[in-house]
């Protein structure tokens, strides 16, 4: 009977549906699609497309344009003829499983925006720093918009959804966390804490292998699709999206092999990476860019 209760509890935990309403002044798209731009000008670049009935937070007006709120918290603009400003409530519902999926996709979107902006506007160039930051915010809004569209979550509820998800994930982590007494009992004999069944030396080794994995995946993917690498034997075409896909594919493959070799889970790997960031573990040397890309 006790076992049945535990099973039912776990089922309820993972299918719980969180429902709430967002009340404010909204911008609703009334055309089949609407271009979202970084400045109120039809000649400016298009960040992304919004589709009919999609809803955004209202942030004001500028001439014939309406300002909306997006993830980067920068002003973004839609032409007034394509939207309608309304007051009301937007009901939102999603499951805890969606939270985990959402967080993973948002992390991928952030990494993607950093990679592309870094290669388009290198930080090594003093003049490229501001361009890098601005371009990264544009890409972040674009990629995160795609995630919310895919999961059918209104962008107007972005911050509320993230807040709810963070609370649920934190609560779950607290329920699964070990006590301070448990950690003390698991101190290894060589004064190095034995987290996740691994001493610090092994954890550092895993961290360094993961960093090398990402670095070499970057170098490999460049040779297929990156601008300036046309002389490489493996080069196919210039395509940043394909470069990112190839990078993710190679990194994922290497990561799975790393987890298999050390018999660790995805959660354990993420905890080790978080520990490395917190403690400032030294990263291995960055591999050189191939001669064919220079």
C-alpha positions in Angstrom: 0.0 0.0 0.0 2.9 2.4 0.9 4.6 1.6 -2.5 1.4 2.4 -4.3 1.1 5.7 -2.5 4.6 6.7 -3.5 4.0 5.8 -7.1 0.8 7.9 -7.2 2.6 10.8 -5.6 5.3 10.7 -8.3 2.8 10.6 -11.0 0.9 13.6 -9.6 4.3 15.5 -9.2 5.1 15.1 -12.9 1.7 15.7 -14.4 0.7 18.6 -12.2 -0.8 21.4 -14.3 -0.1 24.9 -13.2 -2.8 27.4 -14.2 -2.8 31.2 -13.7 -3.9 34.4 -15.4 -1.8 37.3 -16.6 -3.7 40.6 -16.3 -2.4 43.8 -18.1 -2.6 45.8 -21.3 -1.7 43.6 -24.2 -0.7 43.8 -27.9 -2.6 41.2 -30.0 -1.5 40.5 -33.5 -4.5 40.9 -35.9 -2.8 40.2 -39.2 -1.7 36.8 -40.5 1.8 37.7 -39.4 3.7 40.7 -38.2 7.4 41.5 -38.3 9.1 42.4 -35.0 11.9 44.9 -35.3 14.6 46.5 -33.1 13.8 50.0 -34.1 10.6 51.7 -35.4 11.7 51.6 -39.1 10.6 49.2 -41.9 14.2 49.3 -43.2 15.5 47.8 -40.0 16.3 44.1 -39.6 13.5 41.7 -38.7 14.1 40.0 -35.4 11.3 37.4 -35.8 7.7 37.0 -37.0 4.6 37.0 -34.8 1.5 35.3 -36.0 -2.2 36.0 -35.7 -3.6 36.2 -32.1 -0.2 36.1 -30.5 0.0 38.3 -27.5 2.8 40.6 -26.1 3.1 43.0 -23.2 2.3 46.6 -24.2 5.2 49.1 -23.6 4.0 52.3 -25.3 3.8 54.0 -28.7 6.3 55.7 -31.0 4.6 57.4 -34.0 3.1 54.6 -36.1 4.7 51.9 -34.1 3.9 50.0 -30.9 6.5 49.0 -28.4 6.3 45.5 -27.0 8.1 43.6 -24.2 10.3 40.6 -25.1 12.8 38.4 -23.3 15.8 40.7 -23.6 13.9 43.5 -22.0 14.9 45.8 -24.9 12.3 47.8 -26.8 10.9 45.9 -29.8 8.5 47.3 -32.3 5.4 46.2 -34.4 3.6 48.5 -36.8 0.3 49.7 -35.4 -1.7 48.5 -38.5 -0.8 44.9 -37.7 -1.9 44.8 -34.0 -4.6 45.8 -31.6 -4.0 47.1 -28.0 -6.4 45.4 -25.6 -7.1 45.1 -21.9 -7.9 41.8 -20.2 -6.6 38.5 -18.9 -4.6 35.7 -20.6 -5.1 32.2 -19.0 -1.9 30.1 -19.0 -1.6 26.4 -18.2 1.4 24.1 -18.5 2.8 21.0 -16.8 6.0 20.5 -14.7 7.3 18.4 -17.6 7.0 21.5 -19.8 9.1 23.4 -17.3 12.0 21.1 -17.7 11.7 21.1 -21.5 11.4 24.9 -21.5 14.5 25.4 -19.4 16.5 23.1 -21.6 15.4 24.8 -24.8 16.1 28.3 -23.3 19.6 27.2 -22.3 20.2 26.0 -25.9 18.8 29.3 -27.2 21.2 31.3 -25.0 24.2 29.2 -26.0 23.2 29.6 -29.7 22.9 33.4 -29.5 26.3 33.6 -27.8 28.0 31.4 -30.4 26.6 33.3 -33.4 27.2 36.8 -32.0 30.8 35.8 -30.9 31.7 34.7 -34.5 29.9 37.7 -36.2 31.3 40.3 -33.8 34.4 38.9 -32.0 35.0 40.3 -28.6 38.8 40.5 -29.4 37.9 43.5 -31.6 37.4 46.5 -29.3 34.8 47.9 -31.7 33.0 44.7 -31.8 32.0 44.5 -28.1 28.9 46.7 -28.2 27.9 45.2 -31.5 28.3 41.7 -30.0 26.0 42.6 -27.0 23.3 44.2 -29.2 23.4 41.4 -31.8 23.3 38.8 -29.0 20.1 40.3 -27.6 18.5 40.3 -31.0 19.4 36.7 -31.5 18.2 35.8 -28.0 14.8 37.4 -28.6 14.6 35.5 -32.0 15.5 32.1 -30.6 13.4 32.4 -27.5 10.4 33.5 -29.5 10.8 30.3 -31.5 10.9 28.3 -28.3 7.7 29.9 -26.9 5.9 29.5 -30.2 6.9 25.8 -30.4 5.6 25.2 -26.8 2.5 27.4 -27.5 3.2 29.7 -24.5 2.3 33.4 -25.0 5.3 35.7 -24.9 3.4 38.0 -22.6 3.6 35.3 -19.9 7.3 34.8 -20.4 8.6 36.1 -17.0 5.6 34.6 -15.1 6.1 31.2 -16.6 9.9 31.2 -15.9 9.2 32.3 -12.3 6.7 29.5 -11.8 9.1 26.9 -13.3 12.1 28.1 -11.2 10.0 27.7 -8.1 8.9 24.2 -9.0 12.4 23.1 -10.0 13.9 24.5 -6.8 11.2 22.8 -4.7 12.0 19.5 -6.5 15.7 19.9 -5.9 15.2 20.7 -2.2 13.1 17.5 -1.9 15.8 15.4 -3.5 18.8 17.2 -1.9 21.0 15.4 0.7 21.4 16.8 4.2 24.5 18.4 5.6 25.0 15.4 7.8 24.9 13.2 4.7 27.7 15.3 3.1 29.9 15.1 6.2 29.5 11.3 6.3 30.7 11.1 2.6 33.9 13.0 3.1 36.6 11.1 1.3 39.8 10.1 3.2 42.0 12.5 1.2 40.0 15.6 2.4 38.4 15.9 -1.1 34.6 15.8 -0.9 33.1 12.7 -2.6 30.1 14.3 -4.3 27.9 12.1 -6.6 30.3 9.2 -5.7 33.2 11.0 -7.4 36.1 12.7 -5.8 37.2 16.2 -6.8 40.0 14.9 -9.0 37.6 12.9 -11.1 35.1 15.7 -11.2 37.7 18.1 -12.5 38.7 15.6 -15.1 35.1 15.3 -16.3 34.8 19.1 -16.4 38.0 19.5 -18.5 36.9 16.7 -20.9 33.6 18.4 -21.4 35.2 21.8 -22.2 37.6 20.1 -24.6 34.6 18.4 -26.2 32.8 21.7 -26.9 35.9 23.4 -28.1 36.8 20.6 -30.6 33.1 20.4 -31.7 33.3 24.2 -32.5 36.5 23.8 -34.5 35.1 20.8 -36.4 31.8 22.4 -37.2 33.5 25.6 -38.5 35.2 23.6 -41.2 31.9 22.5 -42.7 29.8 25.7 -42.6 31.6 28.8 -41.2 32.5 31.9 -43.2 36.2 32.1 -43.9 36.6 28.3 -43.9 36.0 27.8 -47.6 39.5 26.4 -48.1 38.9 23.5 -45.7 38.6 20.1 -47.3 35.4 19.4 -45.4 33.7 22.7 -46.3 30.2 22.4 -47.7 28.6 25.9 -47.7 28.4 29.1 -45.6 25.4 28.5 -43.3 25.4 29.7 -39.7 22.3 27.6 -38.8 23.9 24.4 -40.1 27.1 25.3 -38.3 25.2 25.5 -35.0 23.3 22.3 -35.7 26.6 20.5 -36.5 28.2 22.0 -33.3 25.2 20.8 -31.2 25.3 17.4 -32.8 29.0 16.9 -32.2 28.8 18.2 -28.6 25.8 16.0 -27.9 27.6 12.9 -29.2 30.7 13.7 -27.2 28.7 14.4 -24.1 26.9 11.0 -24.3 30.2 9.2 -24.6 31.6 11.2 -21.6 28.5 10.2 -19.5 28.9 6.6 -20.6 32.6 6.4 -19.8 32.2 7.8 -16.3 28.8 6.2 -15.6 27.1 9.5 -14.7 23.7 11.0 -15.4 22.8 14.2 -17.2 21.9 15.7 -13.8 25.3 14.8 -12.3 27.1 16.3 -15.3 25.2 19.6 -14.9 26.0 19.6 -11.2 29.7 19.1 -11.9 29.6 22.0 -14.4 27.9 24.2 -11.9 30.5 23.3 -9.3 33.3 24.2 -11.8 31.8 27.6 -12.5 31.3 28.3 -8.8 34.9 27.3 -7.8 36.5 28.7 -10.9 38.2 25.5 -12.1 40.8 26.1 -14.7 39.8 25.3 -18.3 42.1 23.5 -20.7 43.8 25.5 -23.5 41.6 26.5 -26.4 42.5 24.5 -29.6 43.9 26.6 -32.5 41.6 27.6 -35.4 42.4 25.4 -38.4 44.8 27.0 -41.0 42.2 26.6 -43.7 39.9 29.0 -41.8 42.5 31.9 -41.7 
